[in-house]
Amino acid sequence: MNKKMPYVLLMLGSLLICADMLSAYSPAAFSKNENAVYWYGKKIENCDPGSFESIDEAYSRDNKSVYYRTKQITGSDPATFELLEWGYAKDKNAVYIEGARIEQADPGSFNIIDYLYARDNNAIYFRDERLEDIDYISFEIIQTGAGRSYAKDKHSIFFGATELENVDMDSFRIINGGYSKDYKNVYCCGLRLDEADPESFQIAGYQYSMDTDSVYHKTELLKGSDPGTFRVMGSGYAVDKESVYYDGNKLAGAEADVFESLGKHYAKDGTGVFYKDKKVESADPLSFQLFKHSLLDYAKDKHAVFYEGAQIEGADPGSFRIIGAFGRGPSKFSAEDDNFYYNGPLKVKKQ
């Protein structure tokens, strides 16, 4: 399994909840004329306008097929198609999740256990993945939640659909979130940290952990780091006595002893300003500040205004102000100064 794949689980639960909220019936998602049907302005190929019916925000059908957004679901049966909870759906032929067929799932016996696990008479499923080599009778969920779903059978323990390698079930315990351990191993999102010491292991902060000898970013050893001085600063940044890190990589040219995380992926040291892993050219660290009442990544210094680390040409830092979080509400713009309106980095001249 690709080592990056289990990290999808860290956000999956939250995304599913949002998707479930968005899936409430909204006829505005679909439109049609006498010749075609559209989903948010995109044509649904082969859909018959005369027999078309919207089911929810994403699913629709005509007299010959079911559609997910603009995609026709091959082999679907519109007469027996029904929505289930948490993104699942089924008809007489198959079970689906977000428009994709769950291979080998039996619609007649399919049953949702919770929003991540389901079962039929033959197997256990984690969303669209069939759990192989699992003992059906002894299967049980240990805990469930966004990025922290554990289950077990009489032989092993699973993080989502990932079986923990060489796990000792008697000493196994969940530390927090995607981290767990037994007396001989430490695991992150179901993957074993090969060199980690279970006895001294601790979580340092978002995506970082450490033991007596080493620091880890996700499942990778952070080479050259010092666990004795290492600390997580927020917005993806971390620091030890010699180096600054962003998302597990050393930040070239950053001064560790004076480095400061500002929020919204911005940071500074004594000589410069950083946005994520890049230095913000020409930004003045002494006068640099964020617009904290905006959900967008605006900032300024005494000379310029910046958006996501790039200078907005012509913006006036003296009069620049936030007027909307995302350009919603009474104004379609997110910011303004004396001369322009702004939506993100784009500007429109005032009349």
Secondary structure as UniProt FT lines:
FT   TURN            3..4
FT   HELIX           5..7
FT   HELIX           8..22
FT   HELIX           27..29
FT   STRAND          30..32
FT   STRAND          37..39
FT   TURN            40..41
FT   STRAND          42..43
FT   TURN            45..46
FT   TURN            49..51
FT   STRAND          53..54
FT   STRAND          59..61
FT   STRAND          66..68
FT   TURN            69..70
FT   STRAND          71..73
FT   TURN            74..75
FT   TURN            78..80
FT   STRAND          82..83
FT   TURN            86..87
FT   STRAND          88..90
FT   STRAND          95..97
FT   TURN            98..99
FT   STRAND          100..101
FT   TURN            103..104
FT   TURN            107..109
FT   STRAND          111..112
FT   STRAND          117..119
FT   STRAND          124..126
FT   TURN            127..128
FT   STRAND          129..130
FT   TURN            132..133
FT   TURN            136..138
FT   STRAND          140..143
FT   TURN            146..147
FT   STRAND          150..152
FT   STRAND          157..159
FT   TURN            160..161
FT   STRAND          162..163
FT   TURN            165..166
FT   TURN            169..171
FT   STRAND          173..176
FT   TURN            177..178
FT   STRAND          179..181
FT   STRAND          186..188
FT   TURN            189..190
FT   STRAND          191..192
FT   TURN            194..195
FT   TURN            198..200
FT   STRAND          202..205
FT   TURN            206..207
FT   STRAND          208..210
FT   STRAND          215..217
FT   TURN            218..219
FT   STRAND          220..221
FT   TURN            223..224
FT   TURN            227..229
FT   STRAND          231..234
FT   TURN            235..236
FT   STRAND          237..239
FT   STRAND          244..246
FT   TURN            247..248
FT   STRAND          249..250
FT   TURN            252..253
FT   HELIX           256..258
FT   STRAND          260..263
FT   TURN            264..265
FT   STRAND          266..268
FT   STRAND          273..275
FT   TURN            276..277
FT   STRAND          278..279
FT   TURN            281..282
FT   TURN            285..287
FT   STRAND          289..290
FT   TURN            292..293
FT   STRAND          298..300
FT   STRAND          305..307
FT   TURN            308..309
FT   STRAND          310..311
FT   TURN            313..314
FT   TURN            317..319
FT   STRAND          321..322
FT   TURN            329..330
FT   STRAND          335..336
FT   STRAND          340..343
FT   TURN            344..345
FT   STRAND          346..349
//
